[in-house]
Amino acid sequence: MDKTERSEILSILVVNEPGVTARLGSLFGRRGFNIDSFTASPTNDPKLTRITIATTGDDRKFDQILTQTAKQEFVKTIDIMGKKSIYRELLLLKVKATKKERSEIREIVEIFRGKIVDLSKQSMIIEVTGSSAKIDGFMNMLSCYELIDVCRTGVTGINRGDAGISDSAEDED
């Protein structure tokens, strides 16, 4: 097996009941898996919640993660990074911005297709959505400015096409 570390994004459909997210977090923690990002959101079925987890590891770790989550009473777990999927992250960033710096920052925001959602005499709040790599690139470009506050949602994702995660048909490779 390959020992090369890589990122993966898992989408886990769970029954919407108390303690499920704690159980899932504990499952990862007990086995020494690092969670880079963890998001949970309701689905179109009020009985189900979608949990999206971004993690890093090698083939052995991912096989173990998929095996361990399959043993749980979750509805379904799929690796959406290897499939045709769309996944995004949201960043809200407050940056100190003098009158002189505002136009420079605005140019960077436009290049990354972000939005300035708040402006005061001394700061700006910027919203950027996209892949984690895009968010990291944006943060890198603004690293020479004084960052006041950073809020990242973590990654969330969904498969392309007609089938949903809760469909009983097995995913095609």
Secondary structure as GFF3:
##gff-version 3
##sequence-region A 1 173
A	DSSP	beta_strand	6	15	.	.	.	ID=ss1
A	DSSP	alpha_helix	20	30	.	.	.	ID=ss2
A	DSSP	beta_strand	35	42	.	.	.	ID=ss3
A	DSSP	beta_strand	48	57	.	.	.	ID=ss4
A	DSSP	alpha_helix	59	71	.	.	.	ID=ss5
A	DSSP	beta_strand	76	79	.	.	.	ID=ss6
A	DSSP	beta_strand	85	96	.	.	.	ID=ss7
A	DSSP	alpha_helix	99	111	.	.	.	ID=ss8
A	DSSP	beta_strand	115	119	.	.	.	ID=ss9
A	DSSP	beta_strand	123	130	.	.	.	ID=ss10
A	DSSP	alpha_helix	132	141	.	.	.	ID=ss11
A	DSSP	beta_strand	147	152	.	.	.	ID=ss12
A	DSSP	beta_strand	156	159	.	.	.	ID=ss13
###
